[in-house]
Amino acid sequence: MSPAAAPPSPSSSLPPLAEVLRSMRVVAIPTRTRFRGVTVREAAIFDAPQGPSEFSPFTEYDDAEAAAWLAAALDYGWAEQPAVRLDRIEVNATVPAVAPDEVAEILARFPGCRTAKVKVAERGQELADDVARVRRVRELMGPAARVRVDANTGWSVAEAVTALTALAEFELEYAEQPCVSVPELAEVRDRLRTAGVPVRIAADESVRKASDPLAVARAGAADLLIIKAQPLGGVSRALDIVREANLPVVVSSALDTSVGIAMGAHLAAALPEGMLAGACGLGTVALLSDDVTDTPLVPVDGSVPVGRPTLSEASLARTAASPERTAWWAERVSRCHALLTTGAV
C-alpha cells in the first residue's frame, strides 16, 4: 500500500479498543431499493469525542480491507479534521439498476439534483436494460442535466467499448469503473478516443481497492477519480491522494448513514480549489428507509450541508441491529483495531 493510503502506523495514536467499543452502536437499516445486492445496510456508529463517526465496510470485505475503513472512522471521531472551504456540497441522484418505469420514483427522492449516476452492468441484466434505464433518466431530467453511468467493474474491455458506444447517445458525463484493472481502463479509454466516442473514464475501485491508489493516475488510465473517505483511511489520507494524483475528483459514498455522508461531505469541502469535478455521490441516504439522526443528510435543492449530524437515541433504538449482529461487528472492530495497532496492514 502506498504511503498516501496506508492506515496509521503502530506509533500513531489510536483510541483504546475498549473506548471504541463503549462508544459503538450497530444499526441495520433496510434500503428502499435493492442496491448492489444490498437490502439491509449495517453500520457501526461511534459516539466519539469529535462527534459521531461511522465504520461501515460491506460485510463481505475481509479484515485487511476493512481496517482502512476503521482507520477513517477513528480519525474522524477522535482527531481534528482539515479545514473546509464550502458549507454545502452539490450531489447527484443515484439510480440503482431498476426497470425504466421505476426511475421516476427514484429521482423524486433527490429533489433539485441536476446530475444523475445510473448503475449499469448489473449481473443478470443485458445492455438493452442499461440503455432503457439511461434513456429514461435522460428523458425525465432533460437535455441540460448531467448523466453518468457506473459499471462497478462489470464489463470486459470489449463489453465496455460496445456498451459505452451505445450509451454515448445520451451524452454521458463519464463512465465510472467500466472494467477491473488499470490496464483495462487505459485500453477502454484509448479505444473510445480512437473511435471518436466522447465518454470520459472515471476510476473508483482502481483507487480505493488498489495496493497503489496512484497507479491509475500514473498510467493515464482515467480522466478523473472517484474518491471515498472511508475506504481510503479518512479525510486527510484521501486529500493526500488527491494532491498526488493531480486529477479532478468526485467524492462519493458507499450507501452510508448520514454520519458517513458527513465524512464524505467534509472531504469534498476540504478539497483544494479547482479539484472538485462536479456533483458528488453523497445523496444516498435517500435510498435508505431510516437513519441514525432526526436531521438526515438528504438532498435539499440538490445539495447537502457540511457538518456532523446529531445522533438521535430514538433513531438508534429503532434501527438497532440484533444482539448477534452487534456481536459480529464488535468482533470485526476488534480484529481491525488489532491490525491497525500492530501495523499488520
Disulfide bonds with the S-S distance in Angstrom:
none
